[in-house]
Amino acid sequence: MKYYSLNHKAENTSFKNAVVKGLAPDKGLYFPENITPLPKSFFDNIQNLSNTEIAFQAIKQFVTPDIPEQVLKTIIEETLSFNFPIVNLSEHISTLELFHGPTMAFKDVGARFMARCLGYFNKENSNEVTVLVATSGDTGGAVANGFLGVKGVNVVILYPSGKVSDIQEKQLTTLGNNITALEVDGVFDDCQDMVKRAFLDEDLTSKMQLTSANSINVARWLPQLFYFMFAYKQLHKKHENIVFSVPSGNFGNVCAGMMAQQLGLPIKHFIASNNENNVVTNYLHTKEYKPKPSVQTISNAMDVGNPSNFIRIKEIYKNNFDSLKTNLSSYSFNDIETKKALKEIFDNYNYVADPHGAVGYLGCKAYLKDNKNSHCVFLETAHPTKFLDVVEEVIKEKQLLPKQIQAVIDKEKVSTQISTYNELKQFLLNK
Ligand SMILES: *Cc1c(COP(=O)(O)O)cnc(C)c1O
């Protein structure tokens, strides 16, 4: 598969190049040239297929021939070594738990897949690649864990000081080896801006191969389409009119769901559920896309003021506002509403959600009000104990820490503090 840049100035390129470069030379995001739907029989019989078989069929066209089929099978088997269960809450609402991976965040799948692709591409050359990644919370841990020990790859993570949870911070600052954490005096957007600037800085790019592991990278973004198929596999015999409510920040996940739909997955509608960072909610109401500085919330992995994948969503709908609006609704909720939802989910269904999942739940409720014959699946994108303070305060019940979390909680944080772009640059040059 070839990829083109959404800025339409750079040349089309291979999957390999798109992964290694991250962003096109004209600064555009890469997008696949073609999307060939899978046969209807694939979806009709999906309950008979294993997750790895589903994933293989779904992503094959996007990554071959750069990744040969046999290698792809192995990459997928290693990536998907945990479960993706549906938990049914009510007749109209289920949740898809995406937190059973090593860092208990849905980003584990994309990070593990991308790390293995990059590891494969690196086998053939001896140049080191530096993965530079900005995180608002969960990306850092998932990327750090996914890339830990991958030969020829160094990972540098930028995170906003004091604005990620304690457990998230531990997950990205305690691994060592080929992973370094930079603690930025600022908010997530400052981290993201620094990373973007580094990619454009010839002083750096002439000396090192930089790439991104944010969802702008196609190898991080595309595997997320598996989730929607795994949910459909578990639900389609029981429910019609399946809609997904996706707690959204950079909009990579919901955009991957739309790719699954393009592949033929019968999804009726998407809901992008936002916290108070509501650029897209506003866009769907006003038709005006107005990025703004991010505000801090209790669902911090969604504190994004200018979602980088939104341009891919527009591409899927050929920049047609009306056809996008038919397929996507968006709602925004504040922290008070989110806490109330956490409590409601616990009281009514005896289920402990995390703040991101709670925003997704609220998106389901808002949509179902006017669409009563749908079944809404909200994605549980992180394990509740990653947001222990909020969750325990609201539901007033002590949570047991899962083994993945226990493993990092007592480790010592190692990070380097920076506050300006120049400090980042010096750090990279001196590495
Ligand atoms: C990253 C993240 C999100 C947002 O996903 P996007 O693909 O950036 O929209 C939601 N919830 C959690 C827990 C996350 O880590």
The ligand as an SDF file (V2000), in Angstrom:
LIG
                    3D

 15 15  0  0  0  0  0  0  0  0999 V2000
   -5.2760    8.6520   24.3560 C   0  0  0  0  0  0  0  0  0  0  0  0
   -6.4650    8.3910   25.1620 C   0  0  0  0  0  0  0  0  0  0  0  0
   -7.7340    8.7880   24.7410 C   0  0  0  0  0  0  0  0  0  0  0  0
   -7.9440    9.5770   23.4750 C   0  0  0  0  0  0  0  0  0  0  0  0
   -7.6740    8.8380   22.3050 O   0  0  0  0  0  0  0  0  0  0  0  0
   -7.4520    9.5980   20.9150 P   0  0  0  0  0  0  0  0  0  0  0  0
   -7.1420    8.5250   19.9470 O   0  0  0  0  0  0  0  0  0  0  0  0
   -6.2940   10.5400   21.1210 O   0  0  0  0  0  0  0  0  0  0  0  0
   -8.6920   10.3410   20.6140 O   0  0  0  0  0  0  0  0  0  0  0  0
   -8.8240    8.4580   25.5250 C   0  0  0  0  0  0  0  0  0  0  0  0
   -8.6770    7.7950   26.6790 N   0  0  0  0  0  0  0  0  0  0  0  0
   -7.4670    7.4050   27.1360 C   0  0  0  0  0  0  0  0  0  0  0  0
   -7.3730    6.7110   28.4450 C   0  0  0  0  0  0  0  0  0  0  0  0
   -6.3310    7.6710   26.3930 C   0  0  0  0  0  0  0  0  0  0  0  0
   -5.1510    7.2950   26.8410 O   0  0  0  0  0  0  0  0  0  0  0  0
  1  2  1  0
  2  3  1  0
  2 14  2  0
  3  4  1  0
  3 10  2  0
  4  5  1  0
  5  6  1  0
  6  7  2  0
  6  8  1  0
  6  9  1  0
 10 11  1  0
 11 12  2  0
 12 13  1  0
 12 14  1  0
 14 15  1  0
M  END
$$$$
